[in-house]
């Protein structure tokens, strides 16, 4: 599965090291599913959904720090939803 292009529509600061990214795609995940987030030129990392079109991220390493440097209007790649969800 190739990554799809996605635009970050909004970045909300939840705490000093935690941000929520609202994306321009509603991937309709079920609880328990995740998405592979590709930060171009850095890495591809798995992220759990926090909503149908959002991921909430804690800055803990190189890839998440690079994601934190991106703002609204920036582009990332997505593969998913992946995994077996549950009801």
ChimeraX attribute file (.defattr): number of C-alpha atoms within 10 A of each C-alpha:
attribute: neighborCount
match mode: 1-to-1
recipient: residues
	/A:1	6
	/A:2	8
	/A:3	14
	/A:4	13
	/A:5	13
	/A:6	17
	/A:7	17
	/A:8	19
	/A:9	17
	/A:10	15
	/A:11	19
	/A:12	13
	/A:13	13
	/A:14	12
	/A:15	9
	/A:16	8
	/A:17	13
	/A:18	15
	/A:19	18
	/A:20	19
	/A:21	23
	/A:22	21
	/A:23	22
	/A:24	16
	/A:25	16
	/A:26	11
	/A:27	17
	/A:28	13
	/A:29	21
	/A:30	17
	/A:31	16
	/A:32	14
	/A:33	17
	/A:34	21
	/A:35	21
	/A:36	17
	/A:37	24
	/A:38	22
	/A:39	18
	/A:40	13
	/A:41	8
	/A:42	12
	/A:43	12
	/A:44	19
	/A:45	13
	/A:46	14
	/A:47	15
	/A:48	19
	/A:49	21
	/A:50	16
	/A:51	16
	/A:52	15
	/A:53	17
	/A:54	21
	/A:55	19
	/A:56	18
	/A:57	21
	/A:58	15
	/A:59	15
	/A:60	10
	/A:61	9
	/A:62	11
	/A:63	18
	/A:64	21
	/A:65	14
	/A:66	15
	/A:67	21
	/A:68	19
	/A:69	8
	/A:70	16
	/A:71	15
	/A:72	14
	/A:73	14
	/A:74	14
	/A:75	18
	/A:76	19
	/A:77	17
	/A:78	22
	/A:79	18
	/A:80	18
	/A:81	19
	/A:82	15
	/A:83	13
	/A:84	11
	/A:85	12
	/A:86	8
	/A:87	5
